[in-house]
Amino acid sequence: MKDINREYLAGRLKELSDWADYILLSLSIDQPHERGTLQLLETLVPPEELKQLRFDVRSVWYRLANLSLNVATALPPSPGAPLARPADRPQVPSEGADRVPASSAPHS
């Protein structure tokens, strides 16, 4: 296997996890710059489909966040950097939750 920059990979996985979190947030509440989007979405998409979409995005977020953490913890620690503890792992929100505990919108 070619030499892989694990730090880069961990960062990219974290970015993807942040995007999944943002997507889930956008499927659950209106963003300040998107007033009315959720209402339109709820009007056009059947409730069970929207619930399934939120569940799928939540699942993608959880998998990406854990994979990012797994890759990051496999890296040799940087001097002075705290190590990730098991409590730092993302927690799967309950099925009734509309969204995962959030980071802010991803930065490109």
N, C-alpha and C positions, 0 to 999 in steps of 0.2 A: 504494500500500500504506500502511496506517496506520502511524503511528509505533510502532515496536516497541522495547521496553526490552530490549536485547540482554543486559545484565548479568543481568536477571531470567531471561531465557530460558536463558542459560548455567548459571545456578544450578539451574533446574528440570531441565535435561538432566542435570546432575551428580547431582542427587537420584535421578532415574530410573536412572541408571547404577549408583548405590550400591544401589538396590533390586534391580536385576538381579544384582549381585554377591552380595547377601545371599541371593537365591533360589537361585542356583547353589550357594552354600555350604550352604544348607539341603538341597539335593538330593544333597549329597556327604558331609556329616558331620552327626552329631547336634549340635545346639546345647545348651549347658548346661541350658537350661530345657525341652528337648524330648527327653529321653532316650527311645530306642526308636522314634522317628519314622522314622528312616532304615531300620531293620530292617523295620518294617511296610511302608514304601514299597517296599522291595526284594522283599518277599513278595508284594505285591499287583500290582505293575507288572512286566510282562515285561522282562528285561534289555535287550533291544534298544530297547524303547520308552523306558526310563529313560535309556539312553545317548543316544538321539536328543533327548530333552527337555533333557538337560544340554548337548548341542551347540547346540540352538536358543537356550537361555538365554545360553550363552557368546557366541553370535553377537550377540544383542540387547545384551548388556553392552558388547561391543567397539564396536558401531555407536554406541550412546548415548555412550560415553566419548569416542570420536573426534569426534562431532558437538558435544558440549559443549566440547571443547578447540578445535575450529574456530571456534565462535561466540565463545568467550572470547578467542582470539587475534585475532579481527577487531575487538575493542574497542580503543579508544584506551587505552594503558597508564595505570594509576593512578600518581600520583607515588610513587616508592619501591617499586613492586611489581615483582617479577622477571618477566621475559618467559618464556613457555613455550618450551622448546627441543624440537626433534624427538625427543630422547631421552625427553622427558616423556610422549610418546604411549603409550597403552596397548599392550601387546604381546599378540597372540593367543596364548593358551597352546596347547601341543601338544595334538593330538587325544586323546592318552592321559591328559592331565591331568584330574583330577576337578574342578578349580575354577581360577578366575583368581586371581592374586595379589590379596589382599583389602584392601579398606578394611574398617572395622568395619561393623556393622549400621547401616543408614540411621537417621537421626534425623528424626522427624516434626516 
